[in-house]
Amino acid sequence: MSVLVVGVSHHTAPVSTLERLVLDDSGIAKLHRFAVDTPHISEAVVVSTCNRIEMYVSAERFHGSVEDISSLLADQAGVAREDLVRNLYVHYDDAAVAHLFSVASGLDSMVVGESQILGQVRVALQRGQDLGTVGTELNLLFQQALRVGKRGHAETDIDQAGPSVVSAALDRVEATAMPMADARVLVVGAGAMSGLTVAIAARRGATDVVVVNRTTERAERLAASIGGRAAAWSDLPGELANADIVVSGTGATGTVIGVDEVAAAVGCRSGERPYTIVDLALPRDVDEAVAGIPGVSVIGLAELAESLADAPVAADVADVRGIVKDEVAAFLAARNAARVTPTVVALRTMATEVVDAELARLAARRSDLDPDTFRELSQTVRRVADKLLHAPTVRIKELAGQPDGLTYADALAELFALDQAAVDAVSRVDLDAEVVSPDE
């Protein structure tokens, strides 16, 4: 069995698709149950947030499982499978482990370093446990991912990555255009980056803040948090004309602010007030040609990245990436070592049975041996067997960390003619191990 993740996130899908993939508790529970009812999947966990939905499974077959999961996601979201497939990403085995560790650490979030995802991963694991779709493999993987995420936040200041980007953007606006306190601010989008923008702008004295979002309810909640105003998505052209500073961070896969809209907005403005657009989205929200409109200044992530390249927060992100890389390597080595354990145990069990049988034959044939002599012979034979097995068992555990480590285990089983049923019996005992709560 191997770990497989199939998902859709803000990196691969437009907001309209992500909104259709937002499921309630009932829909998520159905995904879990339907997944483990398929022929190739034994365990399942669904990570569902406003910016992503991912299904992690323990799968016997790769292609069959990808098809099953993509169909399940499409059915539950009410979208055509062919429309969903082009937005999917798939990671298998080692890559799936690395992806989950990155997600839990905040490296894959829209706002890099945000800690909310760690709690969402914990909730996903707990839900899977409650539904009975989590076994040893996914429990161990998610427990480790939670530990890696906690370590990244504890050992670095990656939590400041998102706020640093927004602060740098607003610093530049205030240095080149006008103070927040004097500006009419338009925030396009209502996600994590927009939330940071609203909060930081308010702390800097902004009192005229408007939030526009495709989902009006989310815009209203965000605007209300600082006493601002929400507007419908259809009102975006008019709000562009009323603003002095526009900050966009929708997470859409295409541009949402085009040349014609901005040119029309600038044409409606009167006076000499500067007009600045900050594009915090990746991919960009604002058409690149907007920067060529007279009187319009555009600040993008590329320029901000240059100013933040040497900042402490950039080093923190790099440090967390290093932590994730090391933790992935350690996890995979330990997992591979654990996978050869049944073969090692079966080998030692076979050796013990052979020694016991031969000592029983000796005892039957040489009843004249005194107990002390027989005991010493028994200890000698067992020591010889242990010494003969020591090198191959230690070596196979060392080799297990290599890409073809499991092939060595198969070779060991073949060379010693191990009973596959004995190996499987050890594996079944391991799979029946207690599943640990995410809070333990």
N, C-alpha and C positions, 0 to 999 in steps of 0.2 A: 504494500500500500504506500502511496505517496501523497504529499499535500499539493493541492491545486487551488488557486484562487482565480475567480472570474469576476470582474467588476466593471463598474462605470463610475467615473468621477468627474470633477470639474476640469481635469486635465484632458478628458477625451470627449465630453458631451456638452451640448449647449444647455443653458438653464431650462429651456422648455422641456428637454428630455429628462433632466434630473428631477424636475418638478413632478413629472409623471411617474417617476420611479420611487417617490417618497411613499412608503407603505405604512399603514397603521400596525398596531401590535398583532392583530389577527392575520394580516397579510404576511408579516414576517414569520409568524408561527407556521403558517401554511408552507412557506418556502422551506423551512427546516424539515417539516414532516415529509413533504413531497420529495426532497432531496434524498433522504435516507431510504425512501421507498424505491428509488431507482436501482437497477441491478449492479451498478458499478461503484456506488457510494456507501460508505459505512458510517461516516461522521460528518456533521455540518455545523457551521457557525456563520451567521449573517451579521456583518457590520453595516449598519444603516445610519447615515447622517444626512443633513440637508445638502451636502456636497458630494456624497458618494454612497453607493451600495455595492458591497462586495460579499461574495459567498466563498468561504473557505471550506474545503471538503477533504476528507481522506478518501482517495480514489484508487480503484484497482486498475482502471484504464483511463488514459488521457483523453483521446478523441471522443469516446462515448460520453465521458463525464462533461466535457466542454459543451457538447451539443445538448445534453440534458439540462445543464444549469442555465445556458442561454435561453432555452425554451421556457424554463420555469420563470426566469426573470421577465421575459417578454409577456408571458401569460398573466403573471400577477400585476404587471404594470399596465396591461391593456394596450401594448404596442406590438406592431408586427416584428417578428423575429429578425427579418432581413433589415429592418430599420435600426434595430438595437445592435446587431452584430458589428456594424461599422464603428460603434462607439465603445465596444468592449476592449478590455485588456485582459490578458491571460498570463499568469506566472505559474511555473510548475516546479515543485520540489525545492531545490536550493533557492531559486529565484523567488518562490512564494514565501519562504522564510525571511529572506532579505526584505521583501516588500512589507510584510506585516511589522517587522521591527522598525522599519522607516516610518510607517504609518503611526505606530504607537509612540514614536519619538517626536512626532510633529514635523518631520522632514517633508512629508508628502501633503501637508495641509495647505489650504489657500493662503493662510497666514502662517508662515513657517515658524515652528516653535510653539504654537498655541498648545495649551495643556488640556483643553476640553476633550480632545480626541482620546486621551488616555482613559478618561472616565467612560467614554463611549465604547471603547474596546472592552473594558471591564464589564459593562452592562451586556455586551454581546455574548461574552463568555458565560455570564451568569444565566442569560436567557437560554442558551444552548444546553446548559446543565439542567435547568428546570424542565426543558422539553425532552430531555433524555437523548439528545443527538450528539452529545460530546463524549468521546471515549478517551483513551489514554493519549493517543497521538495529538489530537487538537488541544486537549487540556494542557499537555506539556508545552506545546508551542505557544499558546496564548499566555500561559503563566510566565513563560520566559520573556515574551514580548512586553508584558506589563512591567516586569523587572527592568528590562532594558530601557523602556520609556521613563520610568522613575529615575533610573541612573543618569540618563541624559539631562533631565531637569535638575537633579541634585548636584551634579558635578560641573554644570556650565550655567550660563545665563542666557540660554537659547530662548527663554520666555520673552526676552526683550527684542527678538528679531523683528516681529511684526510692528510693534510700536516704534522701533527705530526707523523703519522705512517710512512710515507715515510722518513721524516727527521731522525726518530729513526733508520730506516733500514740503511740509508746511513751513519749515525754516527757510527753504529757498523761495517760497511764495512771498513770505513776509519780507525777505531781504530784497526782492526784486519788484514786488508789486505793491502790497499794502498790508497793514496789520489785520489779523483776524477780526479784531473788535470793530473795524470799519467796513468789513466786507460783507457782501451778500453771497452766502456759500450754498452751492448746490451739490449734493452728494447723490451720485447715481449708483444704485445697488443698495442692498440691505444685508449683505453678508458680513463675515468677520472683519474684513479690511475696512468696509464702510463703517462698521460699528466703532472701530478704532479711530477713524477719521472724525466722526461726529463727536466722540468723547474728547479727543485731543483738541479739536477746534473750539469746543465749548470751554475747555479749561484755559484756552488762550484768549477768551473774551468774545468769541463769536456769538451773536445773539440773533442773527437772521440766517437760519439754517433750514433748507428745504431738502427732503429726502424723496427721491423718485425711484420706484422699483416696479418690476412686472407684477409682483404680488403686493397689492396695496396694503393689506393687513400688516405685512412685515415692515413696510415703510412707515406705517403709522406707529407701530411699536417702537421702532428706532428713533423716530422724530420725537415722540413723547418722552423719551428718556432724558432729553435735554431741553424740553420745552420748545421744540422746533415745529415745523409744519410738514405734512406729507402731501404728495401730489401723485396723481395717476400717471401711468406710463404714457398715456396718450397726450399728457400735458408737457412732455419733455421739451418739445420745440419752444414753447412759450417760456418755460423755466430757464432754458439756456439763454434766452434774451435778457432775462431779469437778473442773472447772476453776474458776479465779478470773478468768482473763483469756482471752477467746476472740478470736482474730484470724482473719478469714475473707477469702480472696481467690481464689476458685475460677475466676472468669471465666465462670461459667454465665450463661445469658440469663434465668433465673428465680431466685427466692429459694430458698436451700437450708437456711436456718435460720428456722423459722416461730414464730409466737406460742405455739402449743401445746407445741412442743418445749422452748422456753425456760421457759415457765411450769412445765412438769413438772420441768425441771432445777432451777429455783430452789426448788420445793417439796420437793425431795429433800435440799437442802443444810441443814446445821446450823451454828449459830454466827453471828457477825456479820461474817464476811469479805466485803468488797465484791465485786461481780460486774460485770465490764466486758466489753462486746463491741465490738470494732473491726472495722468493715466497710470493707475496702480494695478492694472489687470495683466494677466499673462494667460493666453495671448491678449494682445492689446485691444482695448475697447474703442480707442480713438483712431480714426483713419490717419495714416501718416501724413497725408497731403494737407491735413488741417494746419500743420505747422507753417505752411506757406501762405496762409491767409494774413494779410496785413493787420497789425494790431493784436494778433493772437500769439500768446506764448504757451508752448506745450512742454511739460515736464514728464518724462517717462521713466520706466524702471531702469532702462539702460543708463541714463544719466545718474539716477540715484544709486545704482549699483557701484558706479565709479567712486562716488563720494563715500560710500559705506565699505568699500573693499578693504580698507585698512582699519575699519572700526572694530572695537572689541567684539561686537556681536557677530561679525563675519567669522572671526576666529572661533566663536562658540559654536556656530553652525558646523564649521569644519571639524571641531572636536567631537560633536555629536555624530557626525558621519563616521569618524574614526571609531567611536564607541560601537556604533551599529556594525561596522565591518568586523571588528574583533569579536563581538558577541555572536554574529552569524557564524564565523569560522569555528568558534568554540562549541556552539550548539550543534552544528553539523558533525563535528568530530565526535562529540558525545553521543549523538543519535546513531551514527554509524557504528560506534563501539557497542552500543546497546543492541543493535541489530545482529551483531555476530555473537552476542552472549549466548543465545540458545544453542548455537553450534558448539561453542566451547563447553557449555554445561553438558550437552549430549555426549561430547567426546570424553569428558571426565567420568560421566556416568557409565559409559561403556567400559572404560578402563577399570573402574571400580568393580563392575560386574564380572569382568574377566578375571581380575585378581581374586575376588571372592570365590569364584567357581574353582580356580586352580588350587586355592588353599583348602577348599572343601575336599577336593580330590586327594590332596596330599594327606589331609587328616584321616581320610577313609583308608588310604593305602598304608600309612605309617602310624598305626595306633600305638606303636611303641615309643613314639616321641613324647618326652615329658613336657608339661605345660609351658615351662620357661623357655625351652628350646623352640617349641612351636610358636610362641609369642614373638620371639626374636626373629625367627624366619619370616613371620607375617609382616613385622615392621620393616624388615629389609626389603621384601618384595614390594610393599606399598611405596617405600621411598624411591626404589628404582623406577616404578611406574610414574610417580610424581615428577621425578627429574627428567624422564623422557618426554613428558607432556609439557613441562614448564616452558621450554623455548618456543615450541609452535603456538602455545596459547598466548604467550606474551607478544609474540611477533604478529599474530593475527589481529590482536587488539590495536597494535601500532599501525598496521596496514589498513585497518578499518577506516582511518581518517583520510585515506587517499581515495581518489575518484573510483577506482576499481576495487575498493576494499571488500565489498560484498562478494565479488568474484573469487577472492582468496578464500572466503568462508565456504563458498560452494565447493571449491577445490579441496579444502580440508575435509569436508563431509564426504566427498567422493573418494578421496584417498583412504580414509578410514572406514569406508562403507557404513556410514552412520545411518541408522534407521530414521527416515524422514519423519515418521510419526513421533519419534522421540524429540526431534527438534521442534516440531509443531506443538508438542505438548508444553515445552518450555515457553514458547511464544504465547500460547493461550493463557498460561499462568500470568505472564507479564501484562497481557491485555485486560485481565480481570482485576488489575491493581486499582486501588481506590482513587477516584477522581477528586482532586483537591479543590476546595472553594477558592475563588479568586481573592478573597480577603485573608487567606491563611498564609 
